Amino acid sequence: MKITFKPTALLLLVLLYLMSERALAQEYNRSAGVRLASETSAITYKKFVSEDQAVELLLSGRNQGLQLTVLTQKYIPMRVGTLDNFYFYAGMGGHGGYEKNDRIEKAVISPTSTNYNYIEENYFAIGVDGVVGIEYRILSVPLSINVDLKPYLSYIGFAKLEGDFWDGSIGIKYIF
């Protein structure tokens, strides 16, 4: 008798095993998910380096560009009514990447021509970020939901400084 596993059955077995391990441990070591924001939406990955400190990576698009942000965060447990899984967090870090020029400039091909070349330029961007937020962990699912504010200052193209203090978001992450 030959036993064969279909890929979906194997995937289901692996997920069940991981979830059973997760239910026994009830720890939060890593998470991955999305950050839905007014300015900087991102795909995120978080790794706890100690019980109350984490490093989070955000891969985001801003102004038709791509940026990688690294944040270190400190977590403090909160008690909200009878719920124990609320945490306040704050941290800081930096980002680097590129952005497209916000405006398109017309460049005249020749003095006698009425035709134009439209120029779009990419600029290197580097900056500093902060973050403050509240996270709720639903370990039985296992998910975390958070709201945060991530102000940033960005130095673009070695010529322009811009920032946003009110870059707020809602995030959802799978805990593993």
Stockholm file with secondary structure:
# STOCKHOLM 1.0

chainA/1-176         MKITFKPTALLLLVLLYLMSERALAQEYNRSAGVRLASETSAITYKKFVSEDQAVELLLSGRNQGLQLTVLTQKYIPMRVGTLDNFYFYAGMGGHGGYEKNDRIEKAVISPTSTNYNYIEENYFAIGVDGVVGIEYRILSVPLSINVDLKPYLSYIGFAKLEGDFWDGSIGIKYIF
#=GR chainA/1-176 SS CCCCCCHHHHHHHHHHHHHHHHHHHCCCCEEEEEEEESSCCEEEEEEESSSSEEEEEEEECCTTSEEEEEEEEEEEEEEETTEEEEEEEEEEEEEEEEEECSSCEEEESCTTCCCEEEECCEEEEEEEEEEEEEEEEETTTTEEEEEEECCEEEEETTTEEEEESCCEEEEEEEEC
#=GC SS_cons         CCCCCCHHHHHHHHHHHHHHHHHHHCCCCEEEEEEEESSCCEEEEEEESSSSEEEEEEEECCTTSEEEEEEEEEEEEEEETTEEEEEEEEEEEEEEEEEECSSCEEEESCTTCCCEEEECCEEEEEEEEEEEEEEEEETTTTEEEEEEECCEEEEETTTEEEEESCCEEEEEEEEC
//
